[in-house]
Amino acid sequence: MVSTSLPSDISDRLTEAVGKFDTPRETMIKVKDDFLEEMKLGWEAGQGAGAPPEASSVKMLTSHINVLPRGHEAGIYYALDLGGTNLRVLRVVLSAEKKPEIAENRKPIPHDVMGGTAEQLFGFIASTAKELTDKFHDDDLMPAGFTFSFPMSQSAINHGKLIEWTKGFSATGVVGEDPAELLNKAFKEQNVPIYVAALCNDTVGTLMTCSYEFEGCGTCRVGMIIGTGTNAAYSDPTLGNLVVNTEWGGYNFRNVPSVLNCYDEAVDRSSPNKGKQYFEKTISGMYLGELTRLATLDVLKGYSAHLPEFLTKSGLDTKYVCAALEGDNLGCDDEVIMTVFRQIGEAVLERSARLCASALSAVAQKCNIMDSEKRHMREVCIVHGMPRSLTIGVDGSLYQKGYRYPQRLDDAFAMIIGKSAASLVHTVHNSEISQRLDEVLDKFDVPASTLVEVKDDFLREMRAGWEAGKGFGAPPEASSIKMLNAHINVLPRGYEKGVYYALDLGGTYLRVLRVVLGKGEKPEVAEHRKPIPKEVMNSTSDDLFDFIAITAKEMTDKFNDDGDIPAGFTFSFPMSQETINRGTLVEWTKGFKTAGVVGEDPAVLLTKAMQKRDVPIYVAALCNDTVGTLMTCAYQFEGCGTCKIGMIIGTGTNAAYSDPTLGNLVVNTEWGGYNFRNVRKVLNEYDTAVDEASPNPGKQLYEKTISGMYLGELTRLASLEVLKDYPSELPEFLTKGPLDSKFVCAALEEDGLKCEDPVVKEVFRTIGDAVIERSANLCAAGLAAVAEKCGIGRENKRHMREVCVDHGMPRCLTIGVDGSLYLKGYHYPERLAMAFSKIVGDVMASLIHTVHSSDGSGVGAALMAAAVSQ
């Protein structure tokens, strides 16, 4: 890349910084030779059990397997993948037809299971597996591979001991024990017809997948991960083709220290494992972004222009480097800054590929490339179009998205071992669809740091919204969150008594509810529901409100009610509200065209109709379904006394809360309008497509990323992108949009999705899971901002460990939630809980509890009437 108009001092420093990442051929050969020596020392010292660090920095662990798949395997096998926040159980059917048939049961792992006991954790795994075996009526004892991605010493192919927990797990009774034995025990207790045939490592698994897919070549001998972390495994012909897991990330450049520079040292110093994993810190995606950032800051020291946030905050993600190299300005219009950033990013990525190729060349030499395979140097596999000598299966985000990373590896191989030998080394990803799937999943991934940014931005928008509108709705130029005054500052406490009515108008049905409240008792609810005739919806205000009054009178007459009974009126149309029981209709929606109502007060019109018909009801409160959800929760959990938030997450979404800084005034946020003003990176091209096809482009962006109205279509569009050019016919639910989110949830539950193609099904389910996961993560970010407005973690510190005896939860904050996505969105409540932990930490997250709070538009409206009239 050519820099333009760089000041001379910056240009000089840039040349110096880029030079520090330069890795010439002679250095690469030294690294290859040193790495090969470390591999030999590692095996000799540890004999497969792991070399002690004083003997070698490359552990060289035996995987206890010396056979690779050849493509002719047949039968039913299970796989269990434990290593992150989700558990995956796969049923894989292998046959001569080649393409495996895969069914998957994926579940988020609850926090109380991750931190519970061995019995809870392995019982959870077994029960999840049993759901799949029961579904397919499997009863014969079937072998399974168990991917247990934690530090482990392995004594046999199916036995090992956990050294320590990582990744947030802390289940007791597992460290020092054999996870295979614990799982087999759980299988027996629950009568699951599975046994652990192999304990697996993801890198070894990559080698197995490649060997199966490229069986025609017969020489897939190396598997490599190069993404956030890195590792390699290979089949060693000198050890009877035993598969060795190198754990190469620990390689320390013992005899080639010149590779490391001052930026490597800075990254190492700030890491949690100082002095270790040097190879990983120079080549993997976890660290390349930060190396680029530090070097860029060094070059730009003294530069007078304002530096962008991606340079001033530590821990830069490598994806920003790749995006910049692809032409993205990352929101920075300063050409000097972007020229420096891109040139250093290019140098950092190039060094990564060269060092990676150096180590792979050493592994290739261990596989006897250029020795026993000389006769195959020009023999080409007809099926896959590549030499038979050495195929390397690769997975990982850096290989797939690291700005020409595969080509960089090829070029580096040619530099190290020459073009002739390099022509025998081919890196492949397992499939094009798999690669595109990984790319799409990355677009829906929202890391914890970004969630915190969303939370902070959301909080700023809430504050700006209130300041600009003072409760009457912020103008869009001031804030994307309206922050409307609900005109009530009292919540039900559970001791309300009496008879109250609720009238719910907002769809094709009118509901009239009679709610009887008594201390310590569950509300007694009677409901009268009527479809609203089309002619009434399109007639006059007298006709509409007379219809409501007549329906209400049928209920009051049935129960012989008289007097003056307060009612909550849920009027779910755009309205400006002046007081608790007064407002003005702005416009009709949902098919209503009743004349004489727009610009008028629906409460006054209804009261007039009630009086005309002698209905003993008056409107005590104009209600919103979200505020009603808060009321229902406050009444239900009165013992805790701290239900301060109500949320709807279904077809649409909204939240309301009681603000302690405003005298406990209830604020209806109308948060669906939040537009990610300062965190646009959350949105991807599928969000853009959904937004452009909507009736309100450019608006309600938060609602379009988290609510059920849009998640199905996001999943459909992303699935079509992954499956482009797929040879089989795609099912109708993918080809016709927009798609209802219920299909996504059905697919994740393995229930009711009409699709027999395992590839289509797996792509759709995997993307659907990512879309729902992002929804829960972003929803939790908004809730965390609202929680902060409620004072969570500040004024409630004294209650941090005080537990409500009646409901078994901390007194700090209870959130009442209603909506189809919360109830049916495939573990949505558990996803919210895990997201809270990522955003505010485990301690604060333990103080936030979501509970189902139903019928906010009905019972909630009656409770609102009770709260303001007592």
Sequence and secondary structure as in RCSB ss.txt:
>XXXX:A:sequence
MVSTSLPSDISDRLTEAVGKFDTPRETMIKVKDDFLEEMKLGWEAGQGAGAPPEASSVKMLTSHINVLPRGHEAG
IYYALDLGGTNLRVLRVVLSAEKKPEIAENRKPIPHDVMGGTAEQLFGFIASTAKELTDKFHDDDLMPAGFTFSF
PMSQSAINHGKLIEWTKGFSATGVVGEDPAELLNKAFKEQNVPIYVAALCNDTVGTLMTCSYEFEGCGTCRVGMI
IGTGTNAAYSDPTLGNLVVNTEWGGYNFRNVPSVLNCYDEAVDRSSPNKGKQYFEKTISGMYLGELTRLATLDVL
KGYSAHLPEFLTKSGLDTKYVCAALEGDNLGCDDEVIMTVFRQIGEAVLERSARLCASALSAVAQKCNIMDSEKR
HMREVCIVHGMPRSLTIGVDGSLYQKGYRYPQRLDDAFAMIIGKSAASLVHTVHNSEISQRLDEVLDKFDVPAST
LVEVKDDFLREMRAGWEAGKGFGAPPEASSIKMLNAHINVLPRGYEKGVYYALDLGGTYLRVLRVVLGKGEKPEV
AEHRKPIPKEVMNSTSDDLFDFIAITAKEMTDKFNDDGDIPAGFTFSFPMSQETINRGTLVEWTKGFKTAGVVGE
DPAVLLTKAMQKRDVPIYVAALCNDTVGTLMTCAYQFEGCGTCKIGMIIGTGTNAAYSDPTLGNLVVNTEWGGYN
FRNVRKVLNEYDTAVDEASPNPGKQLYEKTISGMYLGELTRLASLEVLKDYPSELPEFLTKGPLDSKFVCAALEE
DGLKCEDPVVKEVFRTIGDAVIERSANLCAAGLAAVAEKCGIGRENKRHMREVCVDHGMPRCLTIGVDGSLYLKG
YHYPERLAMAFSKIVGDVMASLIHTVHSSDGSGVGAALMAAAVSQ
>XXXX:A:secstr
    S  HHHHHHHHHHHHHT   HHHHHHHHHHHHHHHHHHHHHHTTB   TTT SS  EE S      S   E
EEEEEEESSSEEEEEEEEE TT S EEEEEEEE  HHHHTSBHHHHHHHHHHHHHHHHHHTT  S EEEEEEE S
 EEEEETTEEEE    TT   BT BTS HHHHHHHHHHHTT SEEEEEEE HHHHHHHHHHHHTTTT  EEEEEE
ESSSEEEEEEEGGGTTEEEE  GGG   TT GGG  HHHHHHHHHSSSTTS HHHHHHSHHHHHHHHHHHHHHHT
TT  S   HHHHSSS  HHHHHHHHTT  TT   HHHHHHHHHHHHHHHHHHHHHHHHHHHHHHHHTTTTTTTGG
GTT EETTTTEESSEEEEEESHHHHHSSSHHHHHHHHHHHHHHHHHHTTEEEE S HHHHHHHHHHHHH   HHH
HHHHHHHHHHHHHHHHHHHTTB   TTT SS  EE S      S   EEEEEEEESSSEEEEEEEEE TTS  EE
EEEEEE  HHHHTSBHHHHHHHHHHHHHHHHHHTT  S EEEEEEE S EEEEETTEEEE    TT   BT TTS
 HHHHHHHHHHHTT SEEEEEEE HHHHHHHHHHHHTTTT  EEEEEEESSSEEEEEEEGGGTTEEEE  GGG  
 TT GGG  HHHHHHHHHSSSTTS HHHHHHSHHHHHHHHHHHHHHHTTT SS   HHHHSSS  HHHHHHHHTT
 S     HHHHHHHHHHHHHHHHHHHHHHHHHHHHHHHHTTTTTTTGGGTT EETTTTEESSEEEEEESHHHHHS
SSHHHHHHHHHHHHHHHHHHTTEEEEE   TTTHHHHHHHHHHH 
